[in-house]
């Protein structure tokens, strides 16, 4: 078994400082540890470069910064070409990482949630109206009005809005 952790951006052959203790503990427990270039993983067509320091063959676990599902899929493919199999497949990662994938299993424990399948204003308005209002509204995206006006949604992370911030999404357009 091999533990894969992000590389330190300034010392690419060493684990990122945030994962250094885990890498050391894994080595002490007898596991192999390898680093991956997280920045390269987040760029199109750079997954091969990202895994260049990973030894060929074996089974691995990734413990690192979050990736978009398509980035993780490219990561698993690049590792597979080196004979390395991640314990969490790209499909398992997508189901656990994205709300539509895990929502059904946790719906009873999760605040009312809706999501869009597109990036158009109409998609956002439909989800916003379906979600409605309440004391705690889960906003799946913070919306940058300039991007929304151009048909896009800002890619910042999800966050809670509670009654201290008003707790209501903007009114749907007439």
N, C-alpha and C positions, 0 to 999 in steps of 0.2 A: 504494500500500500504506500502511496506517495501523497504527501500534502502539497498542494499548490497554493502559493500566496503571492500577492502583488510584490513586485520589485520596488526597491527604493528608487525614486526617480533620479537621484543624484549618484547613486551607487547601484547600477542595474543588476549586479550579481548578488546583491544582498536583499533580504526581505525588507519591505517597507516597515518603518518604525512601529506602525500601528499593529503589525502582525508578527513582529520580531519575537516576542515572548512565546507565542503559540508555536512558531517555527522551532524555537529552541526546545520547548517541551516535547514536540513531536520527534525531534531528533533524539532526545533523551529516552523516549519511549521506543526507539528503534525504527521509526519511520523515516523514509527518505523524504527530503524536502526540496522543492524546486520553486523557482520564481518565474512569474509571468509578467510581461509588460502590460499593465492595465491600460495605460494611455493608448497603446497600439490596439488593444482589444476594442476600444470604443470608436475606432476609426474604420471606415469601410476598407475592405481588402487588406487588412494588416494583421489578421489573426495568425498567419504563419510566422510573421516577425515576432508576435507576442509570445509565442511558445518556443522560440528558438533555443532557449536554455533548458527546456524540459527534456530529461533523458528519454530515449525511445523505449517504448513498451512498458506495460504495466497498468495497474488500476490506480486511479487518483481521486482525491476529494479536493474541491476548490473551496478555500476559505478566504474570501476577499471582498472587495467592493462590489456593490450591485452592478449588474449589467442589464441592458435591455434584452428581451428574449431573443431577438435576432442576433445580437452580439454573442450571447451565450451559445447559440446554435453554431455560429461560425467558429467559436472557441472549441466546441466539442468536435467539429469536423477537422479542424487543424490538428487537434490532439490525436484523433483517430488515424490521420495520415502518418503520425509518428508511432502508432501502435499503442497509444494510451487511451484508456477508456475512463471517462468520468463516472463516478457512482451515481450521480444525478444526471439523467439524460436531458436533452434539450426540451423534450416534451414535458417531463416531470418538472423541470425548472419553470417553463412557461405556465403550467397549471398552478404551481404554487406562487409564482411571482405576480401574475396578473389577476386582477379582481374577477373577471369572468371565469377564470379557471377554478378558483377556490370558493367563490361566493355560495354556490348551492350547498356545499358541505357545512358552511358556517352561517348561513342566512339567519338562523334563529338567534345567533349571538352577535350579529353584526347590525349596525344602524342601517336604516333604509339606504339603499345604494342603487344608483343607476350609472350607466356609462354610455359613451357614444361608440359608434362603429365607424365614424367618419370624422372629418375635421371641418366640415362646413358649418356655418352659422345655424342652419336649420337643425343639424344634429345636436348641437349644443342646446339650442332652445327647447327641443323635444325632451332632452334629458333633464333640463332644468325644470320644466313644467311638470314632468313626471315625478321628480323628486319632491317638489312642493316646498313647504316651509316648515319650520319647527324650531325648538330651542337648540338643537344640535344638528346641524346639516353637514353631511360629509360632502365636501367638494372634491371631485375627482381631479380637477385641474384648477389652478388659479389662472384666471383668464386675463391675458394681456389684451386690452381692448384694441390696440393697434394691430396685433396679430389676428385677433378674431375678425376684425373688419376685413382682413385680407383672406379670411377663410381658414385660419390656422388656430391652434390652441397652444399656449405657451407650455413648454415641457418641464416646468418646475414640479417638484414633488407634491404629492397630496398633502393636505393639512386639514385639521379640524377648524371649523368656525363655530364659536359658541355664542351664547346670548350677549357676552360682553362686546362682541363685534357686530352685533345686530342679528346674527343667527338666521338671516333670510337672504336667499339669493335675489339678485335684481329681478324686477318684474319682467315678465315676458313681453316682447314687443306686441303692439296692437295690430 
